[in-house]
Amino acid sequence: MVKLWRCIICGDPYVGSAPPQNCPFCGAHQPFIKEAKDAVVSFDVTLSEKDKANAQYALGVEVSNSSFYFCAAEKTDNSEGKLLFKALGKIEAEHAAIWRKILKLASVPSMSEVCHTENVENLKESHARETRAIAFYKKAAGESESPRIKQIFEALVEIETDHLHLSEQRLK
């Protein structure tokens, strides 16, 4: 039987007979995907100064990473790399949209990033970006005063760790 599912991290709906292993929009793991009728999703969070600063920084990280990945998807010299970077660009853009909602911004800022034509160089850059993001998100989760913000940061640690594994597998 087909059901309506909803990711409690990004809030996006998904139609399917079972919840996906990962949200097709933000990459959140299956425990964050609930039947829509049971999903409680809120982006209306009162932010402490520290949570606000971390959310603003996270927005910048995600916008920068998304821009890098979309650049790499266009320029890399590897057909699988083009697909990988396009998928990662979409996921990082969804992460930026989460922070836009939390920060109550009308739009996500734009940014342009430099990338390489060599796939291996883009994979190395991806690995470095994901490593930095994971370290920041772990720190931010530990500092968070809001259970919802902590939940988002912890989910992003898992998602970005998946991305890190994707680059590690291809750099072997």
N, C-alpha and C positions, 0 to 999 in steps of 0.2 A: 504494500500500500504506500502510495506517495504521500509524503508529509511536507509541511513547511517548517524549516529549521531556521534558527537565528544564532549568529555568533554574538556572544555577550561582550566581546572585546570591541569589534568594529560596528556591531549593530546591523550588519547586512544580512538579508534573508537568503535562503538556499532551498530549492525544491529537490527532493529526492526520497528514495525509499528508506534510506538510512543516513545518519549524519556522516559527513565526509571525515576522513582522518584529519584533515587540516581545512580550516576555512579557505574557500577558494578566493577570497578577497584579501584578507590580511594575513593568512597563514597560521592563525591560532590553532592550537591542538584541540582534538576532539572533545575533551572535557569542557571546553568553553562553548561548545555548540549544543544548543538545547532546542527542544520543540518550541516553535515560536510562541505558542500559547502559554508556555511556562518560562520563557526567557524574560529576565528583568535586565533592561539595558538603560543606563542613564549616563548622560554626558554633562548633566547639571551638577557640578561638583564645586563645593566651596573650597578654594585653594588657599593653603597657607602660603606665606611668601616663598618658602623653600620649594614647595610643590609647584608653585607658579613658575619660579625660575627654572626648575628642572623640566617642566612641561615646555617652556619656551625653548630651552636648549634642545630638547628632544625633537621639537618641530624642526629646528634648524638641521639637526642630524638627518632626519628623514627626508627633508626637501633636498639636501645636498646629495644624499645617497640615491634618491630617485633620479635626480638629474644626471648623476654619474652613470647609473645603469642604463638610462635611455640613450645617453651618448654612446656607451659601449655597445648597446644593441645595434646601433646604426653603423659604427665604425669597425667593430672587431672583425678579424679575418677568419673567423670560424663559424660555420653555419649553426652548430649546436650552441655555441657561445652567444650568438645573436638571440636565440630563443630564450636561453637562460637569463640573459641580462634584461630582455624585455619583460619576462615574468617577474624578476626581482624588482624592476622599476615600477611595475604596477603595484606590487605588494608594499614597497616603500612609500609610494604615493598614498596608498590606503592608510598607512601608519601616520603620515602627515595629516591626513583628513581626521583621524582620531584626535590628534592634538589640536587641530583647528577647532573641532567641536568643544573640546574641554576648555580651551582658551576663549571660546565664544568670538572667534574671528570670522569675518565675512568671507575670506578666501585664504588660500594657502599662498604664501609668498613664492615668487619664482626665483630661480637661480640657475646659472649655467655652470657646468663643471667640465673640466678637461678629462678626456679619456684617451686611450691608446688604440692603435690599429692592431697591435699584436694581442691575441687572446690571452696568452700567458701573463702579459703585463696587466691586463684588465682583471684577471683572476687574482693576481697578487694584490692589486689595489682593493678588490672586493674583500679579500681576506683581512687586510689591514683595517678597512672601514668597519667590517662586522666585528672584529676584535675590539675596536674602540667602542662601538655601540654597546656591545655586551657588557664591557667593564662599566660604562656609564650607567646603563639600565640597572645593573646589580646594585651599584652605589645608590642610585635614585630610589630604588625599591626599598632599600634599607633605611633611607632617610624619610620616606613618605609618612605623612600624618593622616592621609586619607586612605581608607581601605580600597576604594575604587582606583585611585591612582597607583597604589601599590600593586593591585591586581593587573593593571595594564602593563606596568613596568615588568612584572614577573612574566607575563605572557610574552612580552617582546624579547625577553632574555631567551626564552625557548625558541621563538621564531628565528631570531638572529643567529642562534646557535645552529639551527637547521641550515641557514644560509652559509654559515662558516663551513659546515661539513660539505656543502656543495662545491665550494672552491677548493677545499682540501682534497676531495676525491679527484678533482680534475688537475690538480697541481702535482699529483704523484707521478 
